[in-house]
Amino acid sequence: MHRLSRVNAQTKESTSVIPSKYLQELESWPTPAEAGRIIGITKQGMIKRLEEGRQRGVRTRQGWLVDPEVLTTPEGRRHP
């Protein structure tokens, strides 16, 4: 059984979740490159936000996936 780590943006803590409940939802989550294009930053900038806990997402064995809900809020957008 595979596990994913969900990183809480506020506490920066990682917790394990069973993907069967979340897999269909995660399939629609953008990659850091896709999310970066949406908000106007680079892939590396998005990964940095995820690692610092400033952007919500999950880290999988293949890399990060970004929570699409935060991309539609002002907090998820690029700050000038």
Summary of the structure (lengths in Angstrom):
residues: 80
radius of gyration: 12.1
end to end distance: 42.6
largest distance: 42.6
contacts: 203
relative contact order: 0.21
helix: 41%
strand: 20%
